[in-house]
């Protein structure tokens, strides 16, 4: 069985109380919860929060929530505590980003399709077809092996193509960027939360590099769905315009 966990912190440097902001008549966390609940692959959906205001709000709209410690350094750590409180019958956890109110449930199902018992960790990638996205340091690029497992994640453009102008690299190689939703096999989730911060993780500020550096395999699934993350008040207006709401 697979449980979907939505980490939701109240604190945010750019948008405090982000999970509770109103987006076209509903809170962001309610929209994420309702979209995730439409997934055919999840046996359960729960919000993992550190704030009683978020907890009470989720319960009020009919959702399920658990209280977790405030000091967790990442959503992965929060997912592990939430899993322990949810029960041990779940083989996999899918960490659903709490700042994507219009996530498509098919995106969750696509990730779930590769959770075959052997897969340790999984995430999603999308093809990059333009030079601007490649050059954007905010977009994390992924290099794969022949088994669709990540060899490396980087904010830089990888691989480098020798003898070709950088503006034309995307015409000579299929590049992929990371889409931030993770799946963890339950036993592996416990192990990775005990790992110390790694040198590669520090260098790129990417948590998943800690897993690779310690020998874990990250399976990647292709998706065609674009992410619409909300980090600022301006992002709310931008996403509403994109979706014509």
N, C-alpha and C positions, 0 to 999 in steps of 0.2 A: 504494500500500500504506500501511497505517496501523500504527504501532508504539505500544504502550501502555507508558508509562514511569511507574514508581512511585517518586517521590523518597522517600528514607527516611534521615533523620538520627538519630544516636544521642542527640545533645544535645537536651534539652527542659527548660524551666524548671519546668514543672508535673509532668512525668512522665518523668524520665530513662530512656533505654533503651526508650522507648515501642514501637518496632517489634518488640521481642523479648518483650514481656509476654505471659503465657499467658492465652488466652481460650478457656475450655472445651476444654482439651487441645491447642490449637495456638497458635503465636505469632500476633500480630496481622498481621505482614507475610506470613506464610504464607497466612492466610485471605484477605488482599487479593489476593495473587498468584493463588491458586486461583480466586477469583471472577472476576478479570479474564481469566484464561485460558479461561473458559467463553464469553467474548464471541465472536460469529461474525464480527465486523468486524476484529479485530486479527490481523495477520500474525505479530506477535511481542509478548511481554511481557517486560520487563526491570526489575529493581530498580536504581535509581541511588542509591548510598549513599556516605557519607564515612567509614565505619567498617568495619574488617576483621571485627569480630564479626558485623555484619549480613550482610556479604558471604559469610562462611563459612557462616552459618546458611542463607542462601538456596540456596547451592550444595548444602548437605547434604540439603535436602528435595527437590532435583531442579530447582530454579528457576535462572534466569539472572540474573546481577548484573554491574554494572560499578562500579568505584571512580571517584569523582569528587572534586573539590577540596572541602575543608572550608569554605572561606570564601564559598561562593555565598550571595548575599543572599536568594535566593528559590528555590522549586521550579522556576520557569520557567528560571532560569539553569542549574540542575542538569540539567534536561531537555535543554537545548541541548548541554551537554558530553556527555551520555549519547548523544544522537543522533549526534554526530560520531564517537563510538566504535562505534556500532552499524552505521554505513554510510549512504551517501547515497541508497539506493534508496527510502526512505520519503518519501511526499508529505506525510503528516500525522503529527503526534504528538498523542496524547491523554495528558494529565497526570492520572493517577489518584491520588487522595488516599490516602496510606499509613496514614491513621488511620480509615478506614472499612472495618472487617473484614467487614461484611456487605453490601457494595455489590452490587446486582443487575446481572448482566451485560447485561440488557436496557437498563439505563440507559446503559451504554457504547454499545450498538448504536444507541440513539435519537440520541445525539450524533453518531455516525459517519454517520448518514443524511444530515446536512446538509453534509457535507464533499465538495462537488461540484467542487473544483478552483478555483472562484471565491471560495469562503469563505476569508477571511484568518484569522480567529480565531473560536472558537465556545465557548459555555458553555451551561449549563442553568438553567432557571428553573422555579419551581413556584408555582401560584396561592395567594394568601393569602385566607383566609376568616374571619379573626377579628381583632378589634381588638388583642388581646394581642401577637400576632406582629408586627403593624404597629408597635407602640410599642417593641418590643424592639430596642435599638440594636445588638445583636449580630447581628441579621438584616439582611442587605443587600438593600435594595429596588432594583428595576430598572424604568426607564421605556423603552418600546419605540417604534420607528417602525412604519409599516405593513408594512415588510419583515421584521419580527421581528429588527431590529437594535437593539442597546442605544443609547439616547440618553444615559443617565446611570445610574450606580450610586450609591446613598447609604445611609448608616445612618439618615438621617432619613426620615420618611414623605413620599414624593413620588408623585403630585402632591398639592398642597394643594387641598382642595375648599372653595371659598368659600360661606359661608352655611349650612353643614351642620355639626352637632356632630362633633368628631373621632371620637367613639365610634361614629359611624354611617358614616364614610367608606367602609368596606369594603362597605357596602350600595349605594353609589352609583357605584362604580368598580371595575374588575377590577385588583387589585394583584398584583404578582409579587415574589417574593424569589429571590435568587441561590442556586443550588446549586453548590458549589465544585468543579467538574471542568472543565478547559479543554482545548480542541483548538487546535493551531497548525499552519498550513501551514508546511512546513519553512523556506522562504525568509523568511517573515514572522517566524518564531521567531528566526532569526539577527538580524533587524533590531531587534526589540524588546528583545533583551538588550543592545543597544548604546545604548539610550536612557537619558538621565539621569533621575533621579527628578524627577517633575513637581510643580507646586504643588498641583494637585487631589489627587494621590496622597498628598502629605504631609498635606493637610487631613483627608482621610477615612481615611487609612491603608488604601487600596485600590489594589493594583497595577494593576488593569485600567483605572483612570482615566488612567494614564500612556499607555496605548495609544490611548484615545479622544482625549486631549488632543493626540496627535501625528497624528491623522487616520486611524487604523486603524479598520476596522469589526469589530464583535463580533456575530456572528449568535447568536441564542438559540433553544434547542430546549426545548419544554415536556416536563416529566417529571411523573409521579405518584408517584415514589419519594421517600420522606422520607430525609434524610441522618441517619446515626447515627454522628457523629464521636466519637472518644475522645481526650480531652485530660487527664483525671485518672483516678485509681483509682476514684473514685465513678462516673465515666461507664461503666466496665466493668460494674459491678453494674447500673446503670440499663439498659444495652443488653441485657444477658443477661435481665433481667426482661421487657423489651419483646418479645423474641424467644422467650421461654419456654425458655431453655437453662439 
